[in-house]
Amino acid sequence: MEKEKKVLLEINHMRKSFDGLDVIRDISLSVREGEVISIIGPSGSGKSTLLRCATMLEKMEGGELIYLGEKAAWEENGKCVYAGKSKMKDIRKNFGLVFQNFNLFPHYSVMKNIIDAPVSVDGVPKKEAKERAEKLLLQLGLSDKADAYPYQLSGGQQQRVSIARALALQPKILFFDEPTSALDPELTGEVLKVIKELAKEHMTMIIVTHEMQFARELSDRIIFMEQGVIQAQGTPEEIFASDQDRVREFIGKFQS
Amino acid sequence: MSTVTMLMQLGKGMISTAEIFFLTLLFSLPLGLVIAFGRMSKRGLVRGISKFYISIMRGTPLMLQLLVVYFAPYYLFGLNLRGYRFPAIILAFSINYAAYFAEIYRGGIESMAIGQYEAAKVLGYNRAQTFFKIILPQVIKRILPAITNETITLVKDTSLAFVLAQAEMFTMAKQIAAKDTSMVPLMVAGLFYYIFNLVVAFVMERIEKAMNYYR
């Protein structure tokens, strides 16, 4: 029998609202090592907020956030409290995030974008960081772009650099927030291909996406969100054969 | 007075003008950043004080500020400071220009996309690293044209130091003009200011070009 994989991330009863509007209402989710999870759902369903709360760009209002057994946030007297600064720094090292619009540093070359955080945050020797970056660039087909600046690259190339930048810190989980939504249709393929290759290498990934076919091919599990809750989840087969009206309706829109 | 003597004297004044110019930049550029932080502070009191400071500095004549800074120690504390004239000039210019620079910095900092901060945060940069490595270099590129404007104005504003009888170029030119009952020294001084500013504009343009390696 296969050994149970380690739980990397555990979200318990997450809640978040903006100006009185409940965006996340009681979401619980656990992510095991090597899992690839796609989160789908209509705009405003809370997908991105879930990701932003999990990566601590937004503060949740209730619930627990646990990375590798270490509590990053928990509830105390009905309020959500976060871990202290130094512990938070360690917890952050567990994950990386790829943004919809890349957010590369425009004043840094591709190489510097990738090595600066390992060097100045993690204290990796520059030589080692460079070797790591060169490997990543080779893997992502960007070896000739090391000295280029982000503005000189296409959107697809920029997104691949931002994936390399996240991977350079060797995270255990990689989050993607609609990684192809800002790209021209002909450029989405190259980014999706990179993500597929990472899946083959058993990188743990949580991907918010509108690319249904991609989610279907790649995911171990698909989560369908609507109105701040998980409406349905399961293997791609289960979700695409779902008998829930909303799930069928939503998926149907993308397949017509 | 011979032309040569006149040029010598104006040249001497020019050195004093240049001193005021460089020292003011040296102090007001960093001070402006501090005031900009105050202006953007989360604490209402700090923000209020910074806002008030900026409004006073921008809302009253620099010439008056020079007089106040110079005479304040005497009128407030009865102090007769020796050699205070030049430091007073630098102090007055610095606190005045810092207010203008503060607003330029603020505009630049507030124009930065939030995504840059978020990317830095997720990558683990601390607040100081985020500001000095990621935000400030991009801000400087954006605000350079506005800084150039202020810098050029400063060259001409140094002539206000004449109210404290500092022997800078304009004071010298006025003295010679009065003695010789001639406009020529003032015109020559004007030419010197213009050349000074040509150099300033040239240098700033080079810096802007150097920062054009990215967009």
Boltz contact constraints between the chains, C-beta under 6 A:
constraints:
  - contact:
      token1: [A, 55]
      token2: [B, 122]
      max_distance: 6.0
  - contact:
      token1: [A, 57]
      token2: [B, 118]
      max_distance: 6.0
  - contact:
      token1: [A, 92]
      token2: [B, 124]
      max_distance: 6.0
  - contact:
      token1: [A, 97]
      token2: [B, 122]
      max_distance: 6.0
  - contact:
      token1: [A, 103]
      token2: [B, 115]
      max_distance: 6.0
  - contact:
      token1: [A, 103]
      token2: [B, 119]
      max_distance: 6.0
  - contact:
      token1: [A, 105]
      token2: [B, 134]
      max_distance: 6.0
  - contact:
      token1: [A, 106]
      token2: [B, 214]
      max_distance: 6.0
  - contact:
      token1: [A, 107]
      token2: [B, 137]
      max_distance: 6.0
  - contact:
      token1: [A, 107]
      token2: [B, 138]
      max_distance: 6.0
  - contact:
      token1: [A, 107]
      token2: [B, 214]
      max_distance: 6.0
  - contact:
      token1: [A, 117]
      token2: [B, 123]
      max_distance: 6.0
  - contact:
      token1: [A, 121]
      token2: [B, 124]
      max_distance: 6.0
  - contact:
      token1: [A, 121]
      token2: [B, 125]
      max_distance: 6.0
  - contact:
      token1: [A, 149]
      token2: [B, 214]
      max_distance: 6.0
  - contact:
      token1: [A, 151]
      token2: [B, 215]
      max_distance: 6.0
